[in-house]
Amino acid sequence: MDEQALLGLNPNADADFRQRALAYFEQLKISQDAWQVCAEALAQRIYSDDHIKFFCFQVIEHQIKFKYSELTEVQQQLIRETLVTWLQAQMLNPQPEKTFIRNKAAQVFALLFVTEYLTKWPKFFFDILSVVDLNPQGVDLYLRILMAVDAELVDRDVVHTSEEARRNTLLKDTMREQCIPSLVESWYQILQNYQYTNAELTCQCLEVVGAYVSWIDLSLIANERFINMLLSHMSVEVLREEACDCLFEIVNKGMDPIDKTKLVESLCQVLQSAGLFSIDQEDDVDFLARFSKLVNGMGQALITSWTKLVKNGDMKSAQDTLQAIEAKVSLMLQLLIHEDDDISSNIIGFCYDYLHILKQLSLLSDQQKANVEAIMLAVMKKLTYDEEYNFEHEGEDEAMFVEYRKQLKLLLDRLAQVSPELLLASVRRVFNTTLQNWQATRFMEIEVAIRLLYMLAEALPVSHGAHFSGDISKASALQDMMRTLVTSGVSAYQHTSVTLEFFETVVRYEKFFTVEPQHIPNVLMAFLDHRGLRHTSPKVRSRTAYLFSRFVKSLNKQMNPFIEDVLNRIQDLLELSPPENGYQALLSSDDQLFIYETAGVLIVNSEYSAERKQILMRNLLTPLMEKFKMQLEKLMMAQDEDRQMALADCLNHAVGFASRTSKAFSNKQTVKQCGCSEVYLDCLQTFLPALSCPLQKEVIRSGVRTFLHRMIICLEEEVLPFIPSASEHMLKDCEAKDLQEFIPLINQITAKFKRDLRTQVSPFLQQMFMPLLHAIFEVLLRPAEENDQSAALEKQMLRRSYFAFLQTVTGSGMSEVIANQDAENVERVLFTIIQGAVDYPDPIAQKTCFIILSKLVELWGGKDGPVGFADFVYKHIVPACFLAPLKQTFDLADAQTVLALSECAVTLKTIHLKRGPECIHYLQQEYLPSLQVAPEIIQEFCQALQQSDAKVFKNYLKVFFQRAKP
């Protein structure tokens, strides 16, 4: 072996050596006999370096995985002997190999097992057992090999082909017949031999039993001697976690419901008599988490049995099983309420399924009602934050608690289905007790009280948030709690979690304020002062900005008396933050978007006259326009790139804020009806000059483009005079991405003003058409690096946008925009469409090109079409319909390609429709013979084309090209 290259296997080697080692590995993988050198090195223990041993195993692994069938019988025998020799050597090693080498060896053994067990090596396990006997190092490897075999056969995380799945099923069936009883016996011997002397091997063996139990005959494990041994391990501290997991796998195994109930009950009796049900006596939380998982498994197994028995009509056995379930509830509750969330989380499944049973029962016993109440109290207690929760810097522990809370919420929803009255009464009691004395109560208790009220909204569902009508007792209970929430003063509590929960709940129950509008001023003040938008925490300010906008939108007309007051109070929050050093705004620009939207909603939805609305909107947007002009001047003079970027961002925010205010308009309240057209036209005149700024073009263009999109919707035809000059600026020095984002703007105008085509849009498009196309062609023709994937993708996306634009123009009845260009340009455009249909292997673009071609044929392909177009149809469009599908890259198994073929069929049908018998004659006498198509196939093709049902021809065309392709 190349000793120099091997030096690079050491993780501490320098980069050159490591590179050389990688290249050497690749070389050995393709070499015919390199594996033999590695096999010899392992068998004869030539190298002591761990990384080289690992490397040798990797080379052999590659040989078995990818090139095993190329080996002769003798060579395959050599691999088997090498591995057995290596295994024998391990028995004599004074020190075991490193864990990573043992694991890799086990994987190689497992690969060989999968390849050879059914044919050449049926005694695989017996040969290994005869080598390892009860030698601890041997047993360790034997157990690792078993786990690796299980991973190959049943690991659900590995995606297997159907062929591999069939092979794995056959392997398991053969193992069950030939060797599983012997393997189980070996496990028993290992457990018996090492349970008191070698905890590590015992745990490994328990892991193997747990893994195999899911697919072997359960009676081999679920019998007296095995179960007794496992139960005895439950009392041994170093073994009990693994024994717990092993019992869990046994309980989880599918079996007859009556037998399953008996098995679980017998396990429970022994565990209980061993004192394992006394949770409060146990300090080891890691063990309790596993034990909780086991109890959960037993509970869910009993519930599955109960469901099956009820379904089978065996009510006597179902009743017995239900009693067994009920007997576990007190243990379940102890685990659910445990202060460690992992322990509690592991039992939630059992708890959820138990409530599902109660939901199905027509009448609950007193004990069952008490159980429901106990679960409810446990959930309320466990929802509570603990002292350690870090609200300012939420890490992994905090994220886990948030996930755990989601599980508890599901329990709460299920409790609501079992007993909505009880849930409502319990929440009301907790809520009222807590809020009566909130000043002297810890934050977590107040937060959870409000949180419970918030959660009721989903737990007790109603349509359209109508919680305050319908069922009177429920409505009045929720109304009382909401009244308490907004009048108690709890919004002033000094903790972010309470503040946020207050605002979330107020917005969740916005319908309350239509019933009791007198509370709106207090809540608005909370939003606007130090409790909300001016809170010391940026997190609270940010979330409140969003919630405030939702609150105002939902109250709509009820906001009328407060509009001007609110607009005055949020004035400072609307200021555009200039990028000057050290200036720290209260809200981020993203948060300010919500405030601008809120201001827009207040003005537009008000009952003011159009004149008043215009004044208010102008007051809102004029400061933005003034700041925009100032910042643009500064940008033009800025030298430093960071400063340029900061100023461009600031300009972009200004445009974004103005855009966001326009979201308040609707079909009922248009810009015109509100008298605000002039204000937005002023904005356009202010923002558009920024397009000619040579600095930070991408950022500025993006913002202005978005604003134009909004204005096309809001201002309608009043925006049109601004588009030509804006377009001219946006087409200067542009990149593929700029064009790609500009084309949708033109498409939007074309689609929006269809009714004004002749008067308004057509002249504009005529003027725009070639400048836009020249910009597109210029970008597409720019040379790019051969391997530059992102540049290739950008060009592909631009090509698609270009064809989508042509589709919009032709599809909107504006084909004269193309026809009125000079002949050379018309020809160039037509050839790009043919090229798009045939030359680029992009089925999405090809489909669009065929749609454009059929439209052009429909418009121009008749007898009175433009001069020369009929010629173009026969010389270029008809060939495109054959050349594109005949390409190797045109994959008829791909869904997008089939759609492109479908449009190709429509194009041919349209040509036939417009040109009639002349088209058939051309195909029969000239074109198809030139492709060497047999006369009978030509006849068949022309008959299919003349069918009146387009679908028949589409299906035929697919078959035609499938036959034509080699």
Secondary structure, DSSP 8 states (H G I E B T S, - for coil): --HHHHHTTSTTS-HHHHHHHHHHHHHHHHSSSHHHHHHHHHHTT----HHHHHHHHHHHHHHHHHSGGGS-HHHHHHHHHHHHHHHHHHHH-SS---HHHHHHHHHHHHHHHHHHTTTT-TTHHHHHHHHHTT-HHHHHHHHHHHHHHHHHHH-TTS---HHHHHHHHHHHHHHHHHTHHHHHHHHHHHHHHHTTT-HHHHHHHHHHHHHHTTTS-GGGTSSHHHHHHHHHHTTSTTTHHHHHHHHHHHHHS---HHHHHHHHHHHHHHHHHTTTT-GGG---HHHHHHHHHHHHHHHHHHHHHHHHHHHHT-HHHHHHHHHHHHHHHHHHHHHHT-SSHHHHHHTHHHHHHHHHHHHH-SS--HHHHHHHHHHHHHHHHHTS--TT--SSS--HHHHHHHHHHHHHHHHHHHHHHH-HHHHHHHHHHHHHHHHHTGGGS-HHHHHHHHHHHHHHHHHS--GGG-TTSSSHHHHHHHHHHHHHHHHS-GGG-S-HHHHHHHHHHHHHTTTHHHH-GGGHHHHHHHHHSTTTTT-S-HHHHHHHHHHHHHHHHHHGGGGGGGHHHHHHHTGGGG------TT---SS-HHHHHHHHHHHHHHHHTSS--HHHHHHHHHHHHHHHHHHHHHHHHHHHH--SHHHHHHHHHHHHHHHHHHHHHGGG--SSS-TTTTT-HHHHHHHHHHHGGGGG--SSHHHHHHHHHHHHHHHHHHTGGGGGGGHHHHHHHHTTT--HHHHHHHHHHHHHHHHHTGGGIIIIIHHHHHHHHHHHHHHHHHHHHS---TT-HHHHHHHHHHHHHHHHHHHHHHHTT-THHHHTS-HHHHHHHHHHHHHHHHTS--HHHHHHHHHHHHHHHHHH-STTS-TTHHHHIIIIIHHHHHHHHHSTT--TTSHHHHHHHHHHHHHHHHHHHHHTHHHHHHIIIIIHHHTT--HHHHHHHHHHHT-S-HHHHHHHHHHHHHHH--
